Amino acid sequence: MPTNLQYMLLEKPGDREFAIKMLAAYNQLDNADLVAAYNSAWNVGIVGSHLQAVSYYALHIAFKKRFGVSPILIEDDIILSLTEPIELKGDSWVYSKKL
């Protein structure tokens, strides 16, 4: 299990453009690949890269648009957290029982 699953995301110049670019890429993925992208992010954890966190923010938006809910939490509009691994179930996702 990764040790760092949270990041304090403070907007920097260029973040919005990068997030839009990443969101467009995530929107091209099918449901299985979107779930795989999240699980890959969870396995890596957050290594402290600002652009990595912006990419995860875009992934959060992609999940919200696709499924109405995201396994990535945004607390107080600043703390980004990866929760637990997930798996596809029908047209949505659930938390995985396999860790």
N, CA, C and O atoms as CSV, one atom per row, in Angstrom:
chain,resi,resn,atom,element,x,y,z
A,1,MET,N,N,0.836,-1.179,0.000
A,1,MET,CA,C,0.000,0.000,0.000
A,1,MET,C,C,0.885,1.248,0.000
A,1,MET,O,O,1.839,1.324,0.774
A,2,PRO,N,N,0.584,2.212,-0.847
A,2,PRO,CA,C,1.385,3.437,-0.878
A,2,PRO,C,C,1.302,4.169,0.458
A,2,PRO,O,O,0.311,4.050,1.178
A,3,THR,N,N,2.330,4.911,0.777
A,3,THR,CA,C,2.347,5.626,2.046
A,3,THR,C,C,1.802,7.039,1.932
A,3,THR,O,O,1.350,7.599,2.931
A,4,ASN,N,N,1.831,7.632,0.745
A,4,ASN,CA,C,1.355,8.997,0.603
A,4,ASN,C,C,0.201,9.039,-0.394
A,4,ASN,O,O,0.394,8.846,-1.594
A,5,LEU,N,N,-0.990,9.293,0.116
A,5,LEU,CA,C,-2.168,9.328,-0.739
A,5,LEU,C,C,-2.890,10.671,-0.658
A,5,LEU,O,O,-4.051,10.783,-1.051
A,6,GLN,N,N,-2.190,11.697,-0.142
A,6,GLN,CA,C,-2.775,13.036,-0.061
A,6,GLN,C,C,-1.794,14.075,-0.588
A,6,GLN,O,O,-0.576,13.899,-0.541
A,7,TYR,N,N,-2.373,15.173,-1.096
A,7,TYR,CA,C,-1.562,16.275,-1.614
A,7,TYR,C,C,-2.328,17.575,-1.422
A,7,TYR,O,O,-3.528,17.638,-1.688
A,8,MET,N,N,-1.638,18.612,-0.960
A,8,MET,CA,C,-2.239,19.931,-0.851
A,8,MET,C,C,-2.059,20.619,-2.201
A,8,MET,O,O,-0.950,21.006,-2.569
A,9,LEU,N,N,-3.148,20.763,-2.924
A,9,LEU,CA,C,-3.102,21.269,-4.295
A,9,LEU,C,C,-3.387,22.762,-4.319
A,9,LEU,O,O,-4.526,23.186,-4.123
A,10,LEU,N,N,-2.366,23.545,-4.555
A,10,LEU,CA,C,-2.471,24.991,-4.700
A,10,LEU,C,C,-2.257,25.325,-6.167
A,10,LEU,O,O,-1.253,24.924,-6.755
A,11,GLU,N,N,-3.189,26.054,-6.759
A,11,GLU,CA,C,-3.129,26.341,-8.194
A,11,GLU,C,C,-1.916,27.194,-8.544
A,11,GLU,O,O,-1.587,28.161,-7.857
A,12,LYS,N,N,-1.268,26.806,-9.631
A,12,LYS,CA,C,-0.112,27.531,-10.176
A,12,LYS,C,C,-0.413,27.894,-11.622
A,12,LYS,O,O,-1.294,27.295,-12.240
A,13,PRO,N,N,0.305,28.865,-12.168
A,13,PRO,CA,C,0.098,29.204,-13.584
A,13,PRO,C,C,0.290,27.970,-14.467
A,13,PRO,O,O,1.237,27.204,-14.291
A,14,GLY,N,N,-0.617,27.798,-15.408
A,14,GLY,CA,C,-0.538,26.675,-16.338
A,14,GLY,C,C,-1.307,25.441,-15.895
A,14,GLY,O,O,-1.519,24.528,-16.694
A,15,ASP,N,N,-1.729,25.398,-14.635
A,15,ASP,CA,C,-2.445,24.218,-14.129
A,15,ASP,C,C,-3.746,23.979,-14.873
A,15,ASP,O,O,-4.062,22.845,-15.233
A,16,ARG,N,N,-4.494,25.036,-15.104
A,16,ARG,CA,C,-5.798,24.893,-15.744
A,16,ARG,C,C,-5.651,24.280,-17.132
A,16,ARG,O,O,-6.402,23.375,-17.495
A,17,GLU,N,N,-4.686,24.768,-17.908
A,17,GLU,CA,C,-4.465,24.254,-19.257
A,17,GLU,C,C,-4.028,22.796,-19.221
A,17,GLU,O,O,-4.478,21.988,-20.033
A,18,PHE,N,N,-3.147,22.458,-18.274
A,18,PHE,CA,C,-2.682,21.080,-18.144
A,18,PHE,C,C,-3.845,20.163,-17.743
A,18,PHE,O,O,-3.978,19.062,-18.278
A,19,ALA,N,N,-4.688,20.617,-16.800
A,19,ALA,CA,C,-5.832,19.812,-16.359
A,19,ALA,C,C,-6.800,19.585,-17.513
A,19,ALA,O,O,-7.333,18.484,-17.658
A,20,ILE,N,N,-7.036,20.598,-18.332
A,20,ILE,CA,C,-7.935,20.457,-19.476
A,20,ILE,C,C,-7.377,19.436,-20.460
A,20,ILE,O,O,-8.123,18.625,-21.009
A,21,LYS,N,N,-6.071,19.476,-20.682
A,21,LYS,CA,C,-5.424,18.518,-21.581
A,21,LYS,C,C,-5.559,17.090,-21.029
A,21,LYS,O,O,-5.876,16.161,-21.771
A,22,MET,N,N,-5.318,16.929,-19.736
A,22,MET,CA,C,-5.415,15.602,-19.123
A,22,MET,C,C,-6.861,15.117,-19.107
A,22,MET,O,O,-7.113,13.935,-19.342
A,23,LEU,N,N,-7.818,16.009,-18.834
A,23,LEU,CA,C,-9.221,15.634,-18.833
A,23,LEU,C,C,-9.652,15.142,-20.211
A,23,LEU,O,O,-10.397,14.167,-20.319
A,24,ALA,N,N,-9.186,15.812,-21.261
A,24,ALA,CA,C,-9.517,15.374,-22.622
A,24,ALA,C,C,-8.989,13.956,-22.863
A,24,ALA,O,O,-9.664,13.142,-23.492
A,25,ALA,N,N,-7.794,13.664,-22.369
A,25,ALA,CA,C,-7.227,12.321,-22.524
A,25,ALA,C,C,-8.037,11.301,-21.725
A,25,ALA,O,O,-8.347,10.224,-22.235
A,26,TYR,N,N,-8.383,11.628,-20.479
A,26,TYR,CA,C,-9.168,10.703,-19.657
A,26,TYR,C,C,-10.549,10.467,-20.258
A,26,TYR,O,O,-11.082,9.362,-20.165
A,27,ASN,N,N,-11.134,11.496,-20.876
A,27,ASN,CA,C,-12.458,11.351,-21.478
A,27,ASN,C,C,-12.449,10.396,-22.670
A,27,ASN,O,O,-13.503,9.896,-23.062
A,28,GLN,N,N,-11.294,10.138,-23.244
A,28,GLN,CA,C,-11.176,9.211,-24.369
A,28,GLN,C,C,-11.132,7.757,-23.913
A,28,GLN,O,O,-11.311,6.848,-24.723
A,29,LEU,N,N,-10.894,7.530,-22.616
A,29,LEU,CA,C,-10.784,6.162,-22.099
A,29,LEU,C,C,-12.156,5.542,-21.912
A,29,LEU,O,O,-13.128,6.237,-21.616
A,30,ASP,N,N,-12.231,4.227,-22.088
A,30,ASP,CA,C,-13.474,3.536,-21.741
A,30,ASP,C,C,-13.502,3.340,-20.217
A,30,ASP,O,O,-12.526,3.642,-19.530
A,31,ASN,N,N,-14.609,2.842,-19.707
A,31,ASN,CA,C,-14.763,2.703,-18.256
A,31,ASN,C,C,-13.670,1.856,-17.620
A,31,ASN,O,O,-13.137,2.212,-16.570
A,32,ALA,N,N,-13.334,0.735,-18.254
A,32,ALA,CA,C,-12.309,-0.157,-17.697
A,32,ALA,C,C,-10.953,0.533,-17.639
A,32,ALA,O,O,-10.225,0.389,-16.657
A,33,ASP,N,N,-10.610,1.274,-18.675
A,33,ASP,CA,C,-9.320,1.963,-18.692
A,33,ASP,C,C,-9.286,3.133,-17.707
A,33,ASP,O,O,-8.234,3.435,-17.143
A,34,LEU,N,N,-10.420,3.787,-17.497
A,34,LEU,CA,C,-10.485,4.869,-16.513
A,34,LEU,C,C,-10.271,4.311,-15.106
A,34,LEU,O,O,-9.542,4.897,-14.305
A,35,VAL,N,N,-10.908,3.184,-14.811
A,35,VAL,CA,C,-10.713,2.516,-13.518
A,35,VAL,C,C,-9.258,2.078,-13.375
A,35,VAL,O,O,-8.668,2.231,-12.306
A,36,ALA,N,N,-8.681,1.538,-14.436
A,36,ALA,CA,C,-7.272,1.119,-14.398
A,36,ALA,C,C,-6.347,2.312,-14.163
A,36,ALA,O,O,-5.347,2.192,-13.455
A,37,ALA,N,N,-6.675,3.460,-14.751
A,37,ALA,CA,C,-5.860,4.666,-14.549
A,37,ALA,C,C,-5.881,5.083,-13.084
A,37,ALA,O,O,-4.848,5.458,-12.529
A,38,TYR,N,N,-7.051,5.020,-12.457
A,38,TYR,CA,C,-7.129,5.352,-11.031
A,38,TYR,C,C,-6.332,4.355,-10.196
A,38,TYR,O,O,-5.559,4.755,-9.325
A,39,ASN,N,N,-6.514,3.054,-10.456
A,39,ASN,CA,C,-5.800,2.045,-9.669
A,39,ASN,C,C,-4.297,2.168,-9.835
A,39,ASN,O,O,-3.547,1.948,-8.883
A,40,SER,N,N,-3.856,2.511,-11.014
A,40,SER,CA,C,-2.429,2.754,-11.235
A,40,SER,C,C,-1.958,3.938,-10.397
A,40,SER,O,O,-0.895,3.890,-9.778
A,41,ALA,N,N,-2.762,5.003,-10.384
A,41,ALA,CA,C,-2.428,6.177,-9.565
A,41,ALA,C,C,-2.355,5.781,-8.093
A,41,ALA,O,O,-1.442,6.195,-7.379
A,42,TRP,N,N,-3.321,4.977,-7.641
A,42,TRP,CA,C,-3.333,4.548,-6.242
A,42,TRP,C,C,-2.091,3.726,-5.915
A,42,TRP,O,O,-1.505,3.887,-4.844
A,43,ASN,N,N,-1.687,2.846,-6.828
A,43,ASN,CA,C,-0.505,2.011,-6.587
A,43,ASN,C,C,0.770,2.837,-6.504
A,43,ASN,O,O,1.662,2.531,-5.713
A,44,VAL,N,N,0.856,3.880,-7.316
A,44,VAL,CA,C,2.037,4.760,-7.286
A,44,VAL,C,C,1.997,5.647,-6.049
A,44,VAL,O,O,3.028,5.918,-5.434
A,45,GLY,N,N,0.801,6.095,-5.692
A,45,GLY,CA,C,0.671,7.065,-4.604
A,45,GLY,C,C,0.964,8.453,-5.141
A,45,GLY,O,O,1.069,8.656,-6.351
A,46,ILE,N,N,1.093,9.388,-4.246
A,46,ILE,CA,C,1.411,10.761,-4.636
A,46,ILE,C,C,2.858,11.009,-4.241
A,46,ILE,O,O,3.199,11.002,-3.058
A,47,VAL,N,N,3.700,11.227,-5.232
A,47,VAL,CA,C,5.137,11.332,-4.990
A,47,VAL,C,C,5.595,12.773,-4.742
A,47,VAL,O,O,6.786,13.030,-4.562
A,48,GLY,N,N,4.648,13.701,-4.735
A,48,GLY,CA,C,5.012,15.088,-4.455
A,48,GLY,C,C,5.117,15.953,-5.684
A,48,GLY,O,O,5.409,17.144,-5.578
A,49,SER,N,N,4.885,15.381,-6.852
A,49,SER,CA,C,4.921,16.146,-8.091
A,49,SER,C,C,3.630,16.949,-8.218
A,49,SER,O,O,2.535,16.393,-8.143
A,50,HIS,N,N,3.765,18.239,-8.408
A,50,HIS,CA,C,2.589,19.098,-8.548
A,50,HIS,C,C,1.766,18.704,-9.773
A,50,HIS,O,O,0.542,18.607,-9.682
A,51,LEU,N,N,2.410,18.476,-10.909
A,51,LEU,CA,C,1.669,18.115,-12.118
A,51,LEU,C,C,1.001,16.747,-11.983
A,51,LEU,O,O,-0.048,16.508,-12.582
A,52,GLN,N,N,1.596,15.857,-11.208
A,52,GLN,CA,C,0.949,14.576,-10.930
A,52,GLN,C,C,-0.377,14.830,-10.210
A,52,GLN,O,O,-1.395,14.230,-10.555
A,53,ALA,N,N,-0.368,15.699,-9.231
A,53,ALA,CA,C,-1.588,16.011,-8.491
A,53,ALA,C,C,-2.616,16.695,-9.388
A,53,ALA,O,O,-3.810,16.427,-9.260
A,54,VAL,N,N,-2.186,17.562,-10.280
A,54,VAL,CA,C,-3.114,18.205,-11.218
A,54,VAL,C,C,-3.726,17.146,-12.141
A,54,VAL,O,O,-4.913,17.211,-12.460
A,55,SER,N,N,-2.930,16.189,-12.561
A,55,SER,CA,C,-3.435,15.087,-13.385
A,55,SER,C,C,-4.475,14.286,-12.609
A,55,SER,O,O,-5.503,13.909,-13.172
A,56,TYR,N,N,-4.229,14.022,-11.337
A,56,TYR,CA,C,-5.192,13.297,-10.508
A,56,TYR,C,C,-6.463,14.118,-10.311
A,56,TYR,O,O,-7.554,13.557,-10.208
A,57,TYR,N,N,-6.330,15.437,-10.257
A,57,TYR,CA,C,-7.511,16.303,-10.168
A,57,TYR,C,C,-8.359,16.154,-11.442
A,57,TYR,O,O,-9.585,16.062,-11.371
A,58,ALA,N,N,-7.704,16.133,-12.590
A,58,ALA,CA,C,-8.416,15.922,-13.859
A,58,ALA,C,C,-9.082,14.542,-13.872
A,58,ALA,O,O,-10.196,14.395,-14.374
A,59,LEU,N,N,-8.407,13.543,-13.325
A,59,LEU,CA,C,-8.978,12.198,-13.227
A,59,LEU,C,C,-10.231,12.227,-12.340
A,59,LEU,O,O,-11.226,11.566,-12.640
A,60,HIS,N,N,-10.174,12.984,-11.268
A,60,HIS,CA,C,-11.334,13.156,-10.387
A,60,HIS,C,C,-12.520,13.729,-11.166
A,60,HIS,O,O,-13.642,13.239,-11.037
A,61,ILE,N,N,-12.279,14.747,-11.961
A,61,ILE,CA,C,-13.345,15.359,-12.756
A,61,ILE,C,C,-13.905,14.353,-13.768
A,61,ILE,O,O,-15.117,14.277,-13.971
A,62,ALA,N,N,-13.016,13.585,-14.399
A,62,ALA,CA,C,-13.462,12.571,-15.363
A,62,ALA,C,C,-14.385,11.554,-14.692
A,62,ALA,O,O,-15.407,11.174,-15.262
A,63,PHE,N,N,-14.027,11.112,-13.484
A,63,PHE,CA,C,-14.876,10.172,-12.753
A,63,PHE,C,C,-16.225,10.792,-12.411
A,63,PHE,O,O,-17.261,10.146,-12.565
A,64,LYS,N,N,-16.220,12.039,-11.948
A,64,LYS,CA,C,-17.469,12.707,-11.589
A,64,LYS,C,C,-18.388,12.832,-12.803
A,64,LYS,O,O,-19.594,12.608,-12.703
A,65,LYS,N,N,-17.810,13.189,-13.947
A,65,LYS,CA,C,-18.621,13.328,-15.162
A,65,LYS,C,C,-19.137,11.982,-15.645
A,65,LYS,O,O,-20.285,11.872,-16.076
A,66,ARG,N,N,-18.299,10.962,-15.574
A,66,ARG,CA,C,-18.667,9.647,-16.107
A,66,ARG,C,C,-19.612,8.888,-15.184
A,66,ARG,O,O,-20.620,8.337,-15.626
A,67,PHE,N,N,-19.272,8.865,-13.890
A,67,PHE,CA,C,-19.994,8.011,-12.947
A,67,PHE,C,C,-20.826,8.780,-11.915
A,67,PHE,O,O,-21.650,8.190,-11.218
A,68,GLY,N,N,-20.610,10.089,-11.820
A,68,GLY,CA,C,-21.323,10.882,-10.819
A,68,GLY,C,C,-20.656,10.889,-9.459
A,68,GLY,O,O,-21.070,11.623,-8.561
A,69,VAL,N,N,-19.625,10.073,-9.305
A,69,VAL,CA,C,-18.885,9.968,-8.046
A,69,VAL,C,C,-17.445,9.586,-8.377
A,69,VAL,O,O,-17.173,8.955,-9.397
A,70,SER,N,N,-16.533,9.982,-7.494
A,70,SER,CA,C,-15.116,9.742,-7.750
A,70,SER,C,C,-14.446,9.082,-6.548
A,70,SER,O,O,-14.793,9.381,-5.406
A,71,PRO,N,N,-13.479,8.177,-6.798
A,71,PRO,CA,C,-12.710,7.611,-5.692
A,71,PRO,C,C,-11.625,8.575,-5.198
A,71,PRO,O,O,-10.923,8.291,-4.227
A,72,ILE,N,N,-11.503,9.708,-5.875
A,72,ILE,CA,C,-10.555,10.745,-5.463
A,72,ILE,C,C,-11.351,11.807,-4.719
A,72,ILE,O,O,-12.325,12.347,-5.245
A,73,LEU,N,N,-10.937,12.101,-3.506
A,73,LEU,CA,C,-11.637,13.089,-2.701
A,73,LEU,C,C,-10.925,14.433,-2.781
A,73,LEU,O,O,-9.697,14.501,-2.828
A,74,ILE,N,N,-11.714,15.495,-2.796
A,74,ILE,CA,C,-11.190,16.856,-2.716
A,74,ILE,C,C,-11.808,17.463,-1.462
A,74,ILE,O,O,-13.010,17.726,-1.421
A,75,GLU,N,N,-10.992,17.683,-0.450
A,75,GLU,CA,C,-11.480,18.211,0.822
A,75,GLU,C,C,-11.129,19.686,0.944
A,75,GLU,O,O,-9.992,20.082,0.687
A,76,ASP,N,N,-12.091,20.488,1.332
A,76,ASP,CA,C,-11.902,21.924,1.531
A,76,ASP,C,C,-11.308,22.608,0.305
A,76,ASP,O,O,-10.581,23.594,0.428
A,77,ASP,N,N,-11.620,22.080,-0.877
A,77,ASP,CA,C,-11.143,22.630,-2.155
A,77,ASP,C,C,-9.622,22.693,-2.260
A,77,ASP,O,O,-9.095,23.448,-3.078
A,78,ILE,N,N,-8.904,21.911,-1.444
A,78,ILE,CA,C,-7.442,22.014,-1.479
A,78,ILE,C,C,-6.719,20.679,-1.259
A,78,ILE,O,O,-5.639,20.476,-1.814
A,79,ILE,N,N,-7.285,19.773,-0.468
A,79,ILE,CA,C,-6.621,18.502,-0.163
A,79,ILE,C,C,-7.156,17.420,-1.091
A,79,ILE,O,O,-8.341,17.088,-1.053
A,80,LEU,N,N,-6.285,16.879,-1.916
A,80,LEU,CA,C,-6.625,15.810,-2.846
A,80,LEU,C,C,-6.205,14.494,-2.204
A,80,LEU,O,O,-5.067,14.358,-1.757
A,81,SER,N,N,-7.111,13.528,-2.154
A,81,SER,CA,C,-6.829,12.231,-1.528
A,81,SER,C,C,-7.251,11.089,-2.436
A,81,SER,O,O,-8.345,11.104,-3.001
A,82,LEU,N,N,-6.387,10.110,-2.571
A,82,LEU,CA,C,-6.728,8.855,-3.241
A,82,LEU,C,C,-7.255,7.926,-2.151
A,82,LEU,O,O,-6.624,7.789,-1.103
A,83,THR,N,N,-8.387,7.294,-2.378
A,83,THR,CA,C,-9.027,6.524,-1.312
A,83,THR,C,C,-8.531,5.084,-1.271
A,83,THR,O,O,-7.578,4.784,-0.552
A,84,GLU,N,N,-9.148,4.202,-2.016
A,84,GLU,CA,C,-8.804,2.779,-2.044
A,84,GLU,C,C,-8.887,2.281,-3.481
A,84,GLU,O,O,-9.495,2.940,-4.324
A,85,PRO,N,N,-8.285,1.127,-3.779
A,85,PRO,CA,C,-8.438,0.549,-5.119
A,85,PRO,C,C,-9.911,0.282,-5.428
A,85,PRO,O,O,-10.719,0.053,-4.529
A,86,ILE,N,N,-10.236,0.317,-6.705
A,86,ILE,CA,C,-11.623,0.123,-7.145
A,86,ILE,C,C,-11.667,-0.919,-8.252
A,86,ILE,O,O,-10.641,-1.310,-8.809
A,87,GLU,N,N,-12.883,-1.357,-8.554
A,87,GLU,CA,C,-13.084,-2.258,-9.692
A,87,GLU,C,C,-14.390,-1.883,-10.387
A,87,GLU,O,O,-15.304,-1.322,-9.783
A,88,LEU,N,N,-14.443,-2.205,-11.649
A,88,LEU,CA,C,-15.624,-1.922,-12.446
A,88,LEU,C,C,-16.734,-2.889,-12.065
A,88,LEU,O,O,-16.502,-4.087,-11.900
A,89,LYS,N,N,-17.944,-2.355,-11.929
A,89,LYS,CA,C,-19.108,-3.199,-11.654
A,89,LYS,C,C,-20.260,-2.633,-12.469
A,89,LYS,O,O,-20.815,-1.584,-12.144
A,90,GLY,N,N,-20.606,-3.344,-13.532
A,90,GLY,CA,C,-21.650,-2.856,-14.434
A,90,GLY,C,C,-21.222,-1.562,-15.087
A,90,GLY,O,O,-20.144,-1.475,-15.675
A,91,ASP,N,N,-22.072,-0.557,-14.981
A,91,ASP,CA,C,-21.771,0.749,-15.560
A,91,ASP,C,C,-21.179,1.711,-14.544
A,91,ASP,O,O,-21.164,2.921,-14.771
A,92,SER,N,N,-20.689,1.184,-13.420
A,92,SER,CA,C,-20.112,2.026,-12.381
A,92,SER,C,C,-18.894,1.338,-11.783
A,92,SER,O,O,-18.347,0.413,-12.383
A,93,TRP,N,N,-18.473,1.772,-10.630
A,93,TRP,CA,C,-17.337,1.168,-9.946
A,93,TRP,C,C,-17.687,0.990,-8.481
A,93,TRP,O,O,-18.589,1.644,-7.956
A,94,VAL,N,N,-16.954,0.089,-7.827
A,94,VAL,CA,C,-17.074,-0.152,-6.388
A,94,VAL,C,C,-15.669,-0.287,-5.833
A,94,VAL,O,O,-14.718,-0.558,-6.565
A,95,TYR,N,N,-15.553,-0.090,-4.514
A,95,TYR,CA,C,-14.265,-0.323,-3.889
A,95,TYR,C,C,-13.935,-1.801,-3.951
A,95,TYR,O,O,-14.792,-2.649,-3.701
A,96,SER,N,N,-12.704,-2.105,-4.283
A,96,SER,CA,C,-12.268,-3.480,-4.443
A,96,SER,C,C,-12.093,-4.144,-3.098
A,96,SER,O,O,-11.601,-3.532,-2.151
A,97,LYS,N,N,-12.494,-5.387,-3.017
A,97,LYS,CA,C,-12.283,-6.160,-1.782
A,97,LYS,C,C,-10.911,-6.812,-1.801
A,97,LYS,O,O,-10.466,-7.376,-0.802
A,98,LYS,N,N,-10.240,-6.729,-2.956
A,98,LYS,CA,C,-8.902,-7.321,-3.075
A,98,LYS,C,C,-7.863,-6.238,-2.825
A,98,LYS,O,O,-7.788,-5.278,-3.592
A,99,LEU,N,N,-7.082,-6.362,-1.800
A,99,LEU,CA,C,-6.005,-5.385,-1.539
A,99,LEU,C,C,-4.669,-6.003,-1.674
A,99,LEU,O,O,-3.656,-5.328,-1.490
